[in-house]
Amino acid sequence: MAMGAAAAAASTCCIRSRASSHGPGLPRSRVRAQATSWAGGAEALVRSGAVKAVRPKDAAAALGGGEGFRLLDVRPEWERARASVRGSAHVPLFEGDDDMGPVTLLKKWVHFGYIGLWTGQAFTKMNERFVDDVTAAVAADGGKDAKLLVACGEGLRSLIAVRMLYDDGYRNLAWLAGGFSKSADGDFPDVEGESKLQYATIGGVSYIFLQILLLLGVVK
């Protein structure tokens, strides 16, 4: 049930970003089918055991306990800047959409009104160089033989990234189930940045409310 929900949410995330990168000419039905294929395919890989699901509380053992995985952070730069794990590889799956055309500007305004103001999430498009960028980032770790623990904020974007990497020939993959948002203090001992790792995805007005709750001791 949880995996199915993750696949559906990942599809929605990808639909918005793919539509922004290809403009209005790409039918939404094609975008939805492609996103569903990526997310559903990754779900099947995890269920079959071809890709290992790692809970945040078990990440330290996977990274430094003899299993030899390297953390691959696929969050955009603005999330990683708030908090990241020292020594992790970073290749964003989505990047900011700098197109200033009238259609994209309209989409950005809609996005800001419904999502951006509350969450602080920028309007994005898929990083079309993602697989090539990963290849360059992990070349010293064995290339496609590298053992990679793929992670993002909530486990959705990393689910898509896992499928893309698997399709490109990577076979030693693990997925951080639930993403950094499900981590607790101490799950990743070497964290740097101004925020706790589990809160790094939160932005916008919701980030202000989070700071108030932290000051009041409602959350820790």
C-alpha positions, 0 to 999 in steps of 0.5 A: 500500500505504501509503495503504491502511494509512493509510486502515485505521488512520484508520478504526480511530481514527475508529471508537473516537472516533465510538462514544464520541460517539454512545454504544452505540446507534449500530451499529458497522457504521454507524460502520465504514462511515462511517469507511471512507468518509471515509478511503477517499475521502481516499485517492482524492482524494490518488491522483487529484491533487485533494489534493496529498500533501506530504512533511514535508521539502517542507513548508517549500517548500509553506508559504513557498516561493511555493506559499502554503499555510497549515498547518492542525494538526488534532491535539488541544490536548494534542499541540499543546501539546508542539510546534507550528509557529508561525503555524499554524491549529489546529482539532482534529478530535477533542476530549476526551470529558468525558461521565461516564456509566457506559457512557463511564466503562467505555469510558475504563477499557478505553481507558486499560488498552489504549492510554492508559497506554502512549501517553498518548492521551486518550479522545476524540470527534469535534469536531462543529464541526470544519468550522465551526471551520475556516471561522472559523479561515481566514476571513482566508485566503480562506475555502474558497479558502484553500490549506491543508496539513492535518496531524496526528501520523501523517497519519491524522486529517488524512486524514479532515479532508481528506475532510470539508473537500473535501466542504464545498467546499474545493478547495485542499487538501494533506495532510502525508503521514505527519504530523509524526512523519515530520518531521526537525529543520529541516523546519519551522523555526519550532517551539515547545514542550517537545518535538521536533515528531516526538515530540509525539504520544508520551505516557504510559509510552512518553514516559518510555522516549523520554526515557531513549533521548534521554538515552542518545543512542539516538535524537536 
